[in-house]
Amino acid sequence: MPGFVLLVRPRGDADDAMGIGYTVSRKVGNAVTRNRMKRRLRELCRAALPESGIAGADHVLIGRPGGNDIVFAELGEQLDSALMRAAKKLAR
């Protein structure tokens, strides 16, 4: 996805809780830019993970340069698409 990278890894334990992590490197920009990106990623996950997240897995979102320039609704669509692809891969 242009705004972020999504990594999903099943934990393999009996717990169905979803883990979530965010990382935005200094390549994305200064502290203000990185913090804004993390806030946007947190809000995206707050809205999408309860419905589309993979139970019993850890989800990590890595912010990419230019992610703050993308419209928030478009980022939400990208996250939904990435979660569907990750669920398909894990189902195999």
C-alpha positions as CSV (number, residue, x, y, z in Angstrom):
1,M,0.0,0.0,0.0
2,P,1.3,3.5,-0.7
3,G,0.6,4.9,2.8
4,F,1.8,2.0,4.9
5,V,3.0,-1.6,5.1
6,L,0.9,-4.1,7.0
7,L,2.5,-7.1,8.6
8,V,0.4,-9.8,10.2
9,R,1.7,-12.8,12.2
10,P,-0.4,-15.4,14.0
11,R,0.8,-15.9,17.5
12,G,-0.2,-19.6,17.7
13,D,-1.6,-19.4,21.3
14,A,-5.1,-19.9,22.4
15,D,-5.7,-16.2,22.9
16,D,-8.0,-14.6,20.3
17,A,-7.0,-11.0,21.2
18,M,-5.4,-9.0,18.4
19,G,-2.1,-7.3,19.0
20,I,-1.3,-4.0,17.2
21,G,1.9,-2.1,16.8
22,Y,2.9,1.1,14.9
23,T,6.2,2.3,13.6
24,V,7.2,5.3,11.6
25,S,10.9,5.8,10.9
26,R,12.8,9.0,10.6
27,K,12.8,8.6,6.8
28,V,9.1,9.7,6.9
29,G,9.9,13.1,8.3
30,N,10.5,15.1,11.5
31,A,8.9,14.3,14.8
32,V,5.7,16.3,14.1
33,T,5.2,14.4,10.8
34,R,5.9,11.0,12.4
35,N,3.5,11.6,15.3
36,R,0.8,12.7,12.9
37,M,1.3,9.5,10.9
38,K,1.1,7.4,14.0
39,R,-2.1,9.2,15.1
40,R,-3.7,8.5,11.7
41,L,-2.6,4.8,11.8
42,R,-4.1,4.4,15.4
43,E,-7.4,5.9,14.3
44,L,-7.5,3.6,11.2
45,C,-6.9,0.6,13.3
46,R,-9.4,1.7,16.0
47,A,-12.1,1.7,13.3
48,A,-11.1,-1.3,11.1
49,L,-9.5,-4.0,13.3
50,P,-12.6,-4.9,15.4
51,E,-14.4,-5.9,12.2
52,S,-11.7,-6.9,9.8
53,G,-8.7,-7.9,12.0
54,I,-7.4,-11.4,12.3
55,A,-8.1,-12.9,15.7
56,G,-5.1,-14.3,17.5
57,A,-2.6,-12.4,15.4
58,D,-0.3,-9.5,15.8
59,H,-0.7,-6.6,13.3
60,V,2.1,-4.1,12.7
61,L,1.6,-1.0,10.6
62,I,4.7,0.7,9.2
63,G,4.2,4.2,8.0
64,R,5.6,5.2,4.6
65,P,6.8,8.6,3.3
66,G,3.9,10.5,1.8
67,G,1.3,8.7,4.0
68,N,0.2,11.9,5.5
69,D,-0.6,13.3,2.1
70,I,-3.2,10.6,1.3
71,V,-6.8,11.3,2.1
72,F,-7.9,9.5,5.4
73,A,-10.8,7.7,3.7
74,E,-8.5,6.3,1.1
75,L,-6.1,5.1,3.8
76,G,-9.1,3.3,5.4
77,E,-9.9,1.5,2.1
78,Q,-6.2,0.5,1.7
79,L,-6.2,-0.9,5.2
80,D,-9.4,-2.9,4.5
81,S,-7.9,-4.2,1.3
82,A,-4.6,-5.2,3.1
83,L,-6.5,-7.0,5.9
84,M,-8.5,-9.0,3.4
85,R,-5.3,-10.0,1.5
86,A,-3.6,-11.0,4.8
87,A,-6.6,-13.1,5.8
88,K,-6.5,-14.9,2.4
89,K,-2.8,-15.6,2.8
90,L,-3.2,-16.9,6.3
91,A,-6.2,-19.1,5.3
92,R,-3.9,-21.1,2.9
